[in-house]
Amino acid sequence: MIGVTVCVNYGHLLKRTLPVWIVGLEQCVIVTDHNDAEVDELRTDNVRLYRTDAFYRGAVFNKGGALSAAFDHLGLRDANDWLCLFDADIMPPKRWHQGLGDLKPGNLYSAPRWQADAMSDIDRPDLERIAEGPDGLCGYFLLFHATDAHLPQPPEPVFTGWQHAGNYDTVFTLRWPTRCYRMLPLRMIHVGTDRNWWGVGNAEMMRQMYAERRRRGGYEHEAVQ
């Protein structure tokens, strides 16, 4: 199984979550930009870095575009393996890979998540569960096989490009019919405190984004042109 995660200015969190993720992965790819030096210390024999400026091509923080660049450059669509996409600020349970059960290509897997405001809270039983979308799947954790017929094929990019880090996962999951969605019995913990879709420290841009969505009645205008 190959893990893929995006980390730009989130190294302080990924250095805590990655050791738990890596126990279930043969290798992991950290997708970052050319300026984040903090993630260098996370590189090991089975953890590699892929640096790209795709985040900023016509966008403020195009997470989908950067992921597509990594998939294409590293040939992940040809891996003939399970691909595990996870957010840097998501902590899986210990030995999470033992709870996957009998995975079947053609399905898209995710798991529910709970909110912890600090890393020291991750084992508390009274954490608040974060509501999923109407179909139950979000991009903080997605598991699928590289040979899945629902996966876009070249020259189409794997993920749609957006002005920010959101939307790409919603559009991606819609490629699978809902009958192929599967929620795994895993307790994922979100240890981040902000939704940094526009990059770390740009909370005001999030507020403006939601205001503009309400005015336009949708989010299609946020796609990279």
N, C-alpha and C positions, 0 to 999 in steps of 0.2 A: 504494500500500500504506500502511495506517495502522498505526502502532505504538502499543501500550498497555502501560504499565508502572506498577507500584506502587512508590512511594518515600516512606517515612516514616523519617527519621533514617538514610537510606542515601545522602544526597546526595554524600558524599565518594567513593563508588564510582560512582554514576551519572554524575558529571561526567567520569569516565574512560571509561566504556563507551558513553555516549550518542553522542559524536561518531562512533563507529564504526557504531553502529546507524543513525544518521540518514542516512548516505549511501545506504541502500537504501529509505528511507521518504519519502513525500510529506509526511507530517505525523506527529507523535507526541504522545500524550496521557500526561502524568504524573499519576497518581492519588495524591493525598496528603491529609493532614488539614489542619485549620485552624491548626496550631501550627508546622509545619515551615517555617521561613523560609529554610533553606539551599537549597531547590530553586528559590527565586525567581530566582536567577542563571542557571538553566538555561533559562529561558523565552526563545524567539526567535520569529521570524515563523512557523516551522513546528513549534515545540514549545510546547504549551499546557498549563496546569495545570488540573486539576479537583480542587477541594477538597471533602471530604465528612466528615461525622461518622458515616457508616455503619460505619466501622471499630469503633465503640464502642457501637453500639446492641445492648444485651444481650450483649455479647461483650468480650473483652479486646483482640483484634485480628482483626476479621472481614474478611480480605482479599477473600474471595468476595463478600461483601455490598457492599463498596466498589466492586469492579469492576462489579457489576451496576448500581449506582447511576450509575456513569460511562457504561456502555453505554446505559442508558435516557435519561439527561439529554442526552447528546450524539447520540442517535439512531444509534448505531453499527450496530445491526442493520439499518438502512435504508441503509447506506452504499454498497451494491453495489460492494464493493471487498474486497481481501484484508486481513485483520486479523492482525497479528503481535503476539502476547502474549509478553513476555519479562520476566525478572527483572532488577532493577537491578544485581545483582552477577554477571551473565553477560556475558562479553566474546565477541562473535562474531569470526570471522576478518575481516581487512580485505577490503573489496569482497565481503562475504558474499552480497549479493543476486545476484552473478553465478553463484553455485553452486546456485541454486534449480531450474534446469532448467524443464521444462514442467509447471507447476502445473495441477492439475485440480480444479475445485470438486467437493465430495463427499468428498475426501480430507482427512485430518487429518495435518499434517506436524510433525515434530520433528527433533532432531538429537542425537547423543551429546555428552557433556561430560567434561571432564577437570578435575582439581582443581589450582589454583595457590594457594599460601598467601600470595603477595604479587603485586602487580601487575607487579613486575619479572621474575616467573617465567613469564609467560604464553606466551613463545615457546620455552620449554624442551621438547625432544622427549621427555624421560623422565617427563613428568607422569603421575600415576596416573589411569586412567579410572574414572569413577564409574559403578557398576552401575545400570542402569535397572530399572524395575519389571518384573513378569512380561510385560507387553505392550510394553515399550520406550518408552513415552511418559510424560513428566512435564511439569509446568507451567512449568518454567524457560524453555521456548521452545515455543510452539504457533503454528501457522500454519493458517488456515482462511478460507474465503470467507464473507462476510456473508450470501450467499443460500443457504448450505448448509441443506438440509432437516433436518439433525440439530441445528441450532442452535435452542434453545428460543425459542418465540414468546410475545409478551405475552398475558396478564399474568404468565406464568411468568418468574421471574428467569433471567438468563443463567447465573449461577453460584449454587450452593447456599451458604447462609450457615453459617459455623462459628464456634466460639468463638475460633478462632485462624486463622493464615494457611495451614494445611495442609488437606488433604482436598478442597478445592474443585476442584483440577485433576484428581484421580483420578476423581471423580464426573462431571466434565465430559467427560473423554475416553471414558468408558464409553457415552456417547451414540452414538458411532460404532462400528460393528462392526469387529473387528480387521482384517478384509480391507481396510478403508479407511485403515489406519495406514501412514504412509510415513516412513522415516528418511532425511533428507537427508545428503549427503556433506560435512557441515560440522563443524569442530572447535570446539565451544563450550567456553569456559573459565569455570569457577566460581571467582570471586576472593573470595568471602566465606569466612569461617572458622567461622561458627556457623550453626545452624538456628534462626533467630529467629522461630519461628512465633507466639510470644506477645508479639512486640515485642522490640526491641533491649534486651538486658540481663536477660532473663527465662529464663535457662538452667535454673533450678531448676524452673520450671513445665513445661519440656519433660520433665525427669526424672519429675515427678509424673504427667504425661500418659501416658507409656509404662507406668508402674506400674499406673495405673488401666485402661489398655487390656488389660494382661495379666490383671488381676483380672476384668474384665467379658467378655473374649474378643471385643472388637470396638471400634469407634470411633463408633457411631451416636449415643451419648450426648453427643458433642461438638457436635452440630448446634445452631444457634441456635433456641431455642423461640419 
